[in-house]
Amino acid sequence: MRKLITIVLTIATFLFINVPSVLADANPYGPYQPYEPHKPIPTGFDDTSIFYIAALVTFTVGMSILAIIKHLKAKHSANL
């Protein structure tokens, strides 16, 4: 069974190495785009750092709550 897996992986690797890559950018006439580029609606959030800060604060608060609950549960179990 181990030899069979090795043979199958060797054949698959050999076939994938010999396949030329085809990229959509390889068109000599340029990429076909029938629509004009997307222009996002201005929302006022030009800088996303506030989202990273909020995510860090939320994660920290959540982990702190879980740690406190675990500590209180262990303390309560020891008293029983």
Secondary structure, DSSP 8 states (H G I E B T S, - for coil): -HHHHHHHHHHHHHHHHTS----GGG-TT-----S--------S---THHHHHHHHHHHHHHHHHHHHHHHHHHHHHHH-
